[in-house]
Amino acid sequence: MKDKLQKAKDILDKYKQMHLLNFYNDLTDTQKSNLLNQILNIDFDQIFKLYENSKINDDYTNSVISPMPYIEKNLLSNDEFQKYYNIGINIIKQEQLAVVTMAGGQGSRLGIKIPKGCFEIETDPPISLFEIVCNNLKKVREKYNITIPWYIMTSEENDTFTRTFFKRHNYFNYPSSFINFFMQEKLPIIDTDGNLILEEIYKIKQASNGNGNVFSALYNSGSLERLKKDGIKWVSFSGIDNVLSRPTDPVFLGATVSSRISDWYKKCLQRRSLF
């Protein structure tokens, strides 16, 4: 414990966060251990790079902003439509596609206190946002006799409820072995003065890291390795609240794979050092 405490003090002193130990002597041994472990596992470099970047006022005065490349499905010729459809269907039939649904949020803006994906639209019968996504996957399964792996990103706040919700609904009659849950990561909350905040005297306050964390969360959860082992080459991402999303649309998939959009997006990611 003494070694951990000294390491924590060295880190906190370097980043001017010694206030996190203000109540250390009042804690139980378990609480002390939990707080020290939390401090030692925080990437303070990352936190303060993000904090400093948030204070930068970007100047776009001389920048040229242009729209990303896009394809309008309803303007495709019959030949183009068929070309993209064939490419997409081939990927689906060869079981090279997986779907990732980002569902880490709570439904507070929808007026509910449960995960957003559990929100039910008042149809007859009512249908949840999760079931809408699942119905798209089931249509592919029924039509082509293949099962698309479904990865669902939850958060620490809603993971247990989400898993229980799926069990209670019998996974919407989709094979449970093809439904994979992984949690998005968290970042400590920092105030406007650059200080980390204590939620309890033994616990640093954290919040979910947003949908942009999906790539890191896939990797750190081991899900990315599983995708590779399963021979997945393409992944369709969408938020749970995008009820109009069609993640298994073969034309969309084929157009993305065969067009410059894919190359454009990869370059954007590389510029942002995501990979």
C-alpha positions as CSV (number, residue, x, y, z in Angstrom):
1,M,0.0,0.0,0.0
2,K,2.8,2.4,0.8
3,D,4.5,1.9,-2.6
4,K,1.1,2.5,-4.3
5,L,0.5,5.6,-2.3
6,Q,3.9,7.1,-3.2
7,K,3.4,6.3,-6.9
8,A,0.0,8.0,-6.7
9,K,1.5,11.0,-4.9
10,D,4.2,11.4,-7.6
11,I,1.6,11.3,-10.4
12,L,-0.7,13.7,-8.6
13,D,2.1,16.1,-7.8
14,K,3.2,16.1,-11.4
15,Y,-0.3,17.0,-12.7
16,K,-1.3,19.3,-9.7
17,Q,-4.1,17.0,-8.5
18,M,-3.0,16.4,-4.9
19,H,-6.5,17.4,-3.8
20,L,-7.7,13.9,-4.7
21,L,-6.0,12.6,-1.6
22,N,-7.4,15.3,0.8
23,F,-9.6,12.7,2.6
24,Y,-7.2,9.7,2.2
25,N,-6.6,9.3,6.0
26,D,-10.3,9.1,6.6
27,L,-10.8,6.1,4.3
28,T,-11.0,2.4,5.1
29,D,-8.2,0.2,3.7
30,T,-10.5,-1.0,1.0
31,Q,-11.5,2.5,0.0
32,K,-7.8,3.6,0.0
33,S,-6.9,0.7,-2.3
34,N,-9.7,1.5,-4.7
35,L,-8.8,5.1,-4.9
36,L,-5.1,4.4,-5.4
37,N,-5.9,1.8,-8.1
38,Q,-8.1,4.3,-9.9
39,I,-5.4,7.0,-9.8
40,L,-2.7,4.6,-11.1
41,N,-4.9,3.5,-14.0
42,I,-5.8,6.9,-15.3
43,D,-4.0,8.2,-18.4
44,F,-3.3,11.7,-17.1
45,D,-1.4,12.6,-20.3
46,Q,-4.5,11.9,-22.3
47,I,-6.8,13.7,-20.0
48,F,-4.8,16.9,-20.0
49,K,-4.1,16.8,-23.7
50,L,-7.9,16.7,-24.2
51,Y,-8.3,19.5,-21.6
52,E,-5.7,21.8,-23.3
53,N,-7.1,21.1,-26.8
54,S,-10.6,22.1,-25.5
55,K,-9.2,25.6,-24.9
56,I,-7.9,26.1,-28.4
57,N,-9.9,28.3,-30.7
58,D,-9.5,26.9,-34.2
59,D,-9.3,29.4,-36.9
60,Y,-11.0,28.3,-40.1
61,T,-10.9,31.7,-41.8
62,N,-8.7,30.5,-44.7
63,S,-9.9,26.9,-44.7
64,V,-11.8,25.4,-47.6
65,I,-14.6,23.2,-46.4
66,S,-16.1,20.7,-48.9
67,P,-18.6,18.0,-48.4
68,M,-17.5,14.4,-48.2
69,P,-18.1,12.2,-51.2
70,Y,-21.6,10.7,-51.3
71,I,-23.9,8.6,-53.5
72,E,-27.7,9.1,-53.8
73,K,-29.3,5.7,-54.0
74,N,-32.4,6.9,-55.9
75,L,-30.2,8.5,-58.6
76,L,-28.3,5.3,-59.4
77,S,-28.8,3.8,-62.8
78,N,-30.1,0.2,-63.0
79,D,-26.6,-1.0,-63.8
80,E,-25.0,0.9,-60.9
81,F,-27.7,-0.3,-58.5
82,Q,-27.2,-3.9,-59.6
83,K,-23.4,-3.6,-59.4
84,Y,-23.5,-2.3,-55.8
85,Y,-26.2,-4.8,-54.8
86,N,-24.2,-7.8,-56.1
87,I,-21.1,-6.6,-54.2
88,G,-23.0,-6.2,-50.9
89,I,-24.9,-9.4,-51.2
90,N,-21.6,-11.3,-51.9
91,I,-20.1,-9.8,-48.7
92,I,-23.2,-10.8,-46.7
93,K,-23.4,-14.3,-48.1
94,Q,-19.7,-14.9,-47.4
95,E,-20.4,-13.9,-43.8
96,Q,-17.9,-11.0,-43.8
97,L,-20.2,-8.4,-42.3
98,A,-20.8,-7.6,-38.7
99,V,-23.1,-4.9,-37.2
100,V,-22.1,-2.6,-34.3
101,T,-24.9,-0.7,-32.5
102,M,-23.7,2.1,-30.2
103,A,-26.2,2.0,-27.3
104,G,-24.4,3.4,-24.2
105,G,-26.8,6.2,-23.5
106,Q,-29.7,6.4,-21.1
107,G,-33.1,7.5,-22.4
108,S,-33.4,10.7,-20.4
109,R,-34.2,12.9,-23.4
110,L,-36.9,10.4,-24.4
111,G,-38.4,10.8,-20.9
112,I,-37.4,7.4,-19.6
113,K,-34.9,6.3,-17.0
114,I,-33.7,3.1,-18.8
115,P,-31.3,2.5,-21.6
116,K,-32.2,4.3,-24.8
117,G,-32.4,1.1,-26.8
118,C,-35.1,-0.2,-24.5
119,F,-37.4,2.6,-25.4
120,E,-40.6,1.3,-27.0
121,I,-42.3,3.1,-30.0
122,E,-46.1,3.1,-29.6
123,T,-46.9,0.8,-32.4
124,D,-49.3,-2.2,-32.2
125,P,-47.7,-4.1,-30.6
126,P,-45.0,-1.7,-29.1
127,I,-41.5,-2.3,-30.4
128,S,-38.2,-1.3,-28.8
129,L,-35.3,0.4,-30.6
130,F,-33.3,-2.8,-30.0
131,E,-35.9,-4.9,-31.7
132,I,-36.0,-2.6,-34.7
133,V,-32.3,-3.3,-35.3
134,C,-32.7,-6.9,-34.6
135,N,-35.6,-7.2,-37.2
136,N,-33.2,-6.0,-39.9
137,L,-30.7,-8.8,-39.0
138,K,-33.5,-11.4,-38.8
139,K,-34.6,-10.6,-42.3
140,V,-31.1,-11.3,-43.6
141,R,-31.0,-14.6,-41.6
142,E,-34.3,-15.7,-43.0
143,K,-33.5,-14.8,-46.6
144,Y,-29.9,-16.1,-46.8
145,N,-29.7,-18.6,-44.0
146,I,-26.7,-16.8,-42.4
147,T,-26.4,-15.1,-39.1
148,I,-24.7,-11.7,-38.8
149,P,-22.7,-11.1,-35.6
150,W,-24.3,-8.2,-33.7
151,Y,-22.1,-6.2,-31.3
152,I,-23.8,-3.8,-28.9
153,M,-21.8,-1.1,-27.1
154,T,-23.2,-0.5,-23.6
155,S,-22.0,1.7,-20.8
156,E,-21.2,1.0,-17.1
157,E,-24.5,2.7,-16.3
158,N,-26.7,0.6,-18.5
159,D,-24.9,-2.7,-19.2
160,T,-26.6,-4.8,-16.6
161,F,-30.1,-3.5,-17.5
162,T,-29.5,-4.0,-21.3
163,R,-28.3,-7.6,-20.9
164,T,-31.3,-8.4,-18.6
165,F,-33.6,-6.7,-21.1
166,F,-32.3,-9.0,-23.9
167,K,-32.7,-12.1,-21.8
168,R,-36.2,-11.1,-20.8
169,H,-37.1,-10.8,-24.4
170,N,-35.4,-14.0,-25.4
171,Y,-32.9,-12.0,-27.5
172,F,-35.8,-11.2,-29.9
173,N,-35.5,-14.8,-31.2
174,Y,-32.0,-14.1,-32.6
175,P,-29.2,-16.6,-31.7
176,S,-27.8,-15.3,-28.4
177,S,-24.3,-16.6,-29.3
178,F,-24.2,-14.0,-32.1
179,I,-25.0,-11.1,-29.8
180,N,-22.0,-9.6,-28.1
181,F,-22.0,-6.9,-25.5
182,F,-19.0,-4.7,-24.8
183,M,-18.8,-1.6,-22.7
184,Q,-17.6,1.8,-23.7
185,E,-14.8,3.2,-21.6
186,K,-14.9,6.1,-19.2
187,L,-12.9,9.3,-18.7
188,P,-12.5,11.3,-15.5
189,I,-14.5,14.5,-15.4
190,I,-12.5,17.7,-15.2
191,D,-13.7,21.1,-14.1
192,T,-13.0,24.4,-15.9
193,D,-10.0,25.0,-13.7
194,G,-8.3,21.7,-14.8
195,N,-9.1,19.8,-11.6
196,L,-10.4,16.2,-11.5
197,I,-13.5,15.8,-9.4
198,L,-14.3,13.4,-6.6
199,E,-17.7,11.7,-6.8
200,E,-17.1,10.3,-3.3
201,I,-14.1,10.9,-1.0
202,Y,-12.7,7.5,-2.2
203,K,-13.9,7.7,-5.9
204,I,-13.0,9.9,-8.8
205,K,-16.0,11.0,-10.8
206,Q,-16.1,9.6,-14.4
207,A,-18.4,9.7,-17.3
208,S,-18.8,7.5,-20.4
209,N,-16.5,8.4,-23.3
210,G,-19.1,8.9,-26.0
211,N,-19.7,7.1,-29.3
212,G,-16.3,8.1,-30.6
213,N,-14.8,5.6,-28.1
214,V,-16.3,2.7,-30.0
215,F,-13.0,1.9,-31.8
216,S,-10.9,1.8,-28.6
217,A,-13.6,-0.1,-26.7
218,L,-13.8,-2.7,-29.4
219,Y,-10.1,-3.2,-29.2
220,N,-9.7,-3.2,-25.4
221,S,-12.7,-5.5,-24.9
222,G,-11.3,-8.1,-27.2
223,S,-14.2,-7.7,-29.6
224,L,-11.9,-6.7,-32.4
225,E,-9.9,-9.8,-32.1
226,R,-13.0,-11.9,-32.2
227,L,-14.2,-10.1,-35.3
228,K,-10.9,-11.0,-37.0
229,K,-11.1,-14.6,-35.9
230,D,-14.6,-14.8,-37.4
231,G,-13.4,-13.6,-40.7
232,I,-15.3,-10.3,-40.6
233,K,-13.9,-7.8,-43.1
234,W,-16.6,-5.1,-42.9
235,V,-18.4,-3.5,-40.0
236,S,-21.5,-1.4,-40.1
237,F,-21.8,1.2,-37.3
238,S,-24.9,3.1,-36.2
239,G,-26.4,4.6,-33.1
240,I,-29.3,2.9,-31.5
241,D,-31.5,6.0,-31.9
242,N,-31.1,6.0,-35.7
243,V,-34.2,4.0,-36.4
244,L,-34.0,4.6,-40.1
245,S,-30.6,3.0,-40.3
246,R,-30.4,-0.1,-42.5
247,P,-27.0,-1.7,-41.5
248,T,-27.5,-4.7,-43.8
249,D,-28.6,-2.8,-46.9
250,P,-26.6,-4.6,-49.6
251,V,-26.6,-1.5,-52.0
252,F,-25.3,0.7,-49.2
253,L,-22.6,-1.9,-48.3
254,G,-21.6,-2.4,-52.0
255,A,-21.4,1.3,-52.7
256,T,-19.3,1.9,-49.6
257,V,-16.9,-0.9,-50.4
258,S,-16.5,-0.1,-54.1
259,S,-16.4,3.7,-54.0
260,R,-13.9,6.3,-52.9
261,I,-15.9,6.9,-49.8
262,S,-14.2,4.1,-47.9
263,D,-10.7,5.4,-48.9
264,W,-11.7,9.0,-47.9
265,Y,-12.9,7.9,-44.5
266,K,-9.8,5.8,-43.9
267,K,-7.6,8.9,-44.6
268,C,-9.7,11.0,-42.2
269,L,-9.2,8.4,-39.5
270,Q,-5.4,8.2,-40.2
271,R,-5.2,12.0,-39.9
272,R,-6.8,11.8,-36.5
273,S,-4.5,9.1,-35.4
274,L,-7.3,6.6,-34.6
275,F,-5.3,3.7,-36.1
